[in-house]
Amino acid sequence: MGEEPTWLELLFAFVVTALVPTAVGLTVICSVVGLTLWARATLRRRRTAKRQPPGPAVPKAPEDLEQVS
């Protein structure tokens, strides 16, 4: 039989064992949140583009048209 590990070795093993699932979990969460925000922004752009008619958003006043001519 070998030697029993010291408290420092046990603590190090515990920390490494805890960090791996934490890092993987945080990566998955960040990916899901980022993809969700990206998809929602794309859908929002499509919706606003469909609602607005082409051309200027504010119609020009007759006085402005006379100055251009």
N, C-alpha and C positions, 0 to 999 in steps of 0.2 A: 504494500500500500504506500501511496505517496504522502507527502506532507499536506496538512490542511492549509487552505489559503488564509492569508492574513486579512484583517479587516479592510485594509486599503485595497487589496485585490478584489475582495467581495464588493466593496463600494464601487470600484471602477467597472466591474462586470455588470453591476446593477445599472449604473448610469448609461453605459453603452447599450445595454439591452433596452432601456427605456427610450433612448434617443432615436433608435432606428424606426420604431413604429410611429413616433411623434413626427419625425421628419417626413415620412411617407404620407401620413395623414394630413399634415399641413400642406404638402404639395398637392394632394388630391383636392382638398378644400379650396385652395387658391385657384386651381385650374377650373373647377366647377363654377366658382364665383366669377372668374374672368370670362369664361365662355358665356355665362348667362348674361352678364352686362354687355358683352359684344353683340350677342344675338338680339337683345332688347333694343340696343341703339340702332341696329340695322332695321328692325321692324318699325321703330319710331320714325326713322328717316323716310321709310316707304310710306307710312301713314300720312305724314305731314306733306309729302310731295303729292299725294293723291288729293288731299283736301284743298291745296292752294291752286288756283287757276294760273296758267302761264301768263307771263307779262308782269308789269309793275304791280306791286302789292297795293299802292295807294294811287287812285286815279288823279291825274293832273287837273288843276283848276284851269278854267278858260283863260285866265290872265297869264298863266305860265305858258300856255300854248301860243299866245300872241307874241311873247317875248322871243320864243325860239324861231318863229317864222320870219 
